[in-house]
Amino acid sequence: MKPILKITLILAFLSTNLLAQKIVFIAGPDSHGKGEHEHHGGSTLLVKAMNEGLPGANAVLVQNGWPKDSTILNDAAAIVIYADGGGDHLLMPHLAEIDRLTKKGVGLVMLHFSLEAPEGKVGNHFKDWIGGYFEINWSVNPVWEAAFSSFPDHPIASGVKPFSIQDEWYYHMRFADNMKNITPILQALPPESTLKGKDGTHSNNPAVREAVLTKKQLQPVAWALERPDGGRGFGFSGGHMHKNWGNDNFRKVVLNAIAWTAKAQIPKEGIPSTTPTEAELNALTKKVE
């Protein structure tokens, strides 16, 4: 091989791999009370951990919603959304742009409330992009302690040890038909106490009672999707409580998943990160007078 051609190929390889690790975090405005829905603080923590724990990573943070200059997304390997969802989801005006990026193979991660989307066109996009979403009158959002004792043979589970943690774990998500190309990463059987409330848009319904109380079906609360276009998606229903980012296994699942969607190499023991102190976590919460 001629030296010039060899150098050109090496540079192309390095360029591709560096770009493959650019990860853009989009944090929506904070909502709820102090310590809850800390989109900015949680994203700040994850960006720092990703840049420190994944060699070659270039994780960047966009604050307060959709970027003013969306060209920042053009060379991203993965996009992470941590924001409020529902009918005014920050992605609603940008569905075509996200669809274009995912069809190029860009990974997409959606955390907690960002999983809630209107049924129909938007929900179908979510199923295509990440495998599933929170659908009102079908999914529920109770606070409960989920115990995770086993994990699939999947890179996202690398180094994750059994753990239990209380959060507002959404479940009974609306998944793509037959869970096609979806791998549950965290799943558990919610206790009956999570379905004591009256039927409502987010609280209870006949379908979820049948699934959990009658059929005793494990409920995925974190899952990975391998898309036909070659891209990857990940949904994580936890993340309501900011303090949970201090749990090493909770944090590792999400860091591993972000790296996986960006098609980065995950170490055997997962993405390493330093356990934040209580003071460090508190410093990232909303300032409430």
PESULSUL-V629133 format. One record per residue. N is the residue number from 1. RES is the residue in three letters. SS is DSSP state (H for helix, E for strand, - for the rest). BURIAL is + if it has 16 or more other C-alpha atoms within 10 Angstrom, else -. D_LAST is the distance of its C-alpha to the last C-alpha in whole Angstrom. Layout:
# PESULSUL-V629133
((N RES SS BURIAL D_LAST) (N RES SS BURIAL D_LAST))
This chain:
# PESULSUL-V629133
((1 MET - - 67) (2 LYS - - 67) (3 PRO H - 64) (4 ILE H - 63) (5 LEU H - 62) (6 LYS H - 61) (7 ILE H - 58) (8 THR H - 57) (9 LEU H - 57) (10 ILE H - 55) (11 LEU H - 52) (12 ALA H - 52) (13 PHE H - 51) (14 LEU H - 49) (15 SER H - 47) (16 THR H - 47) (17 ASN H + 45) (18 LEU H + 43) (19 LEU H + 42) (20 ALA - + 42) (21 GLN - + 39) (22 LYS E + 37) (23 ILE E + 34) (24 VAL E + 31) (25 PHE E + 28) (26 ILE E + 26) (27 ALA E + 23) (28 GLY - + 21) (29 PRO - - 18) (30 ASP - + 15) (31 SER - - 15) (32 HIS - - 15) (33 GLY - - 12) (34 LYS - - 10) (35 GLY - + 14) (36 GLU E + 16) (37 HIS - + 18) (38 GLU - + 16) (39 HIS H + 19) (40 HIS H + 18) (41 GLY H + 17) (42 GLY H + 20) (43 SER H + 23) (44 THR H + 22) (45 LEU H + 23) (46 LEU H + 26) (47 VAL H + 27) (48 LYS H - 27) (49 ALA H + 29) (50 MET H + 31) (51 ASN H + 32) (52 GLU H + 33) (53 GLY H + 35) (54 LEU - + 37) (55 PRO - - 39) (56 GLY - + 40) (57 ALA - + 36) (58 ASN E + 35) (59 ALA E + 31) (60 VAL E + 29) (61 LEU E + 26) (62 VAL E + 25) (63 GLN - + 22) (64 ASN - - 21) (65 GLY - + 24) (66 TRP - + 28) (67 PRO - - 29) (68 LYS - - 30) (69 ASP - - 33) (70 SER H - 34) (71 THR H - 37) (72 ILE H - 35) (73 LEU H + 36) (74 ASN - - 39) (75 ASP - - 40) (76 ALA - + 38) (77 ALA - + 39) (78 ALA E + 36) (79 ILE E + 33) (80 VAL E + 30) (81 ILE E + 28) (82 TYR E + 24) (83 ALA - + 23) (84 ASP - + 23) (85 GLY - + 26) (86 GLY H + 28) (87 GLY H - 30) (88 ASP H - 28) (89 HIS - + 28) (90 LEU - + 28) (91 LEU - + 31) (92 MET H - 33) (93 PRO H - 34) (94 HIS H - 35) (95 LEU H - 37) (96 ALA H - 40) (97 GLU H - 39) (98 ILE H + 37) (99 ASP H + 41) (100 ARG H - 43) (101 LEU H + 41) (102 THR H + 41) (103 LYS H + 45) (104 LYS - - 45) (105 GLY - + 44) (106 VAL - + 40) (107 GLY E + 38) (108 LEU E + 35) (109 VAL E + 33) (110 MET E + 30) (111 LEU E + 28) (112 HIS H + 26) (113 PHE H + 25) (114 SER H + 27) (115 LEU H + 30) (116 GLU E + 30) (117 ALA - + 32) (118 PRO - + 35) (119 GLU - + 38) (120 GLY - - 41) (121 LYS H - 41) (122 VAL H + 38) (123 GLY H + 38) (124 ASN H + 41) (125 HIS H + 40) (126 PHE H + 37) (127 LYS H + 40) (128 ASP H + 42) (129 TRP H + 40) (130 ILE H + 38) (131 GLY - + 40) (132 GLY E + 38) (133 TYR E + 35) (134 PHE E + 33) (135 GLU - + 35) (136 ILE - + 34) (137 ASN - + 36) (138 TRP - + 38) (139 SER - + 35) (140 VAL E + 32) (141 ASN - + 29) (142 PRO - + 28) (143 VAL - - 26) (144 TRP E + 29) (145 GLU E - 30) (146 ALA E + 33) (147 ALA E + 35) (148 PHE E + 37) (149 SER - - 40) (150 SER - - 42) (151 PHE - + 42) (152 PRO - - 44) (153 ASP - - 47) (154 HIS - - 44) (155 PRO H + 43) (156 ILE H + 39) (157 ALA H + 40) (158 SER - + 41) (159 GLY - + 40) (160 VAL - + 38) (161 LYS - - 38) (162 PRO - - 38) (163 PHE E - 35) (164 SER E - 33) (165 ILE E + 29) (166 GLN E - 27) (167 ASP E + 25) (168 GLU - + 25) (169 TRP - + 29) (170 TYR - + 30) (171 TYR E + 34) (172 HIS - + 37) (173 MET - + 37) (174 ARG E + 39) (175 PHE E + 41) (176 ALA - + 44) (177 ASP H - 47) (178 ASN H - 49) (179 MET H - 46) (180 LYS - - 48) (181 ASN - - 47) (182 ILE E + 44) (183 THR E + 43) (184 PRO E + 41) (185 ILE E + 39) (186 LEU E + 37) (187 GLN E + 38) (188 ALA E + 38) (189 LEU - + 39) (190 PRO - + 36) (191 PRO - - 37) (192 GLU H - 38) (193 SER H - 35) (194 THR H + 33) (195 LEU H + 36) (196 LYS - - 35) (197 GLY - - 33) (198 LYS - - 35) (199 ASP - - 36) (200 GLY E - 34) (201 THR - - 33) (202 HIS - + 31) (203 SER - + 32) (204 ASN E + 36) (205 ASN - + 39) (206 PRO H - 43) (207 ALA H - 43) (208 VAL H + 40) (209 ARG H + 41) (210 GLU H - 45) (211 ALA H - 44) (212 VAL H + 42) (213 LEU H - 43) (214 THR H - 47) (215 LYS - - 47) (216 LYS - - 45) (217 GLN - + 44) (218 LEU - + 42) (219 GLN E + 39) (220 PRO E + 38) (221 VAL E + 34) (222 ALA E + 35) (223 TRP E + 38) (224 ALA E + 40) (225 LEU E + 42) (226 GLU E + 45) (227 ARG - + 45) (228 PRO - - 49) (229 ASP - - 48) (230 GLY - - 47) (231 GLY - + 44) (232 ARG E + 41) (233 GLY E + 38) (234 PHE E + 36) (235 GLY E + 34) (236 PHE E + 31) (237 SER - + 29) (238 GLY - + 27) (239 GLY - + 24) (240 HIS - + 21) (241 MET E + 20) (242 HIS H + 18) (243 LYS H + 20) (244 ASN H + 23) (245 TRP H + 24) (246 GLY H + 24) (247 ASN - - 27) (248 ASP H + 30) (249 ASN H + 32) (250 PHE H + 30) (251 ARG H + 29) (252 LYS H + 33) (253 VAL H + 34) (254 VAL H + 31) (255 LEU H + 32) (256 ASN H + 36) (257 ALA H + 36) (258 ILE H + 34) (259 ALA H + 37) (260 TRP H + 39) (261 THR H + 39) (262 ALA - + 39) (263 LYS - + 42) (264 ALA - + 42) (265 GLN - - 43) (266 ILE - + 41) (267 PRO - - 42) (268 LYS - - 44) (269 GLU - - 41) (270 GLY - + 39) (271 ILE - + 36) (272 PRO - + 35) (273 SER - + 31) (274 THR - - 30) (275 THR - - 28) (276 PRO - + 24) (277 THR - - 22) (278 GLU H - 19) (279 ALA H - 18) (280 GLU H - 19) (281 LEU H + 18) (282 ASN H + 14) (283 ALA H - 14) (284 LEU - + 15) (285 THR - + 12) (286 LYS - + 10) (287 LYS - - 7) (288 VAL - - 4) (289 GLU - - 0))
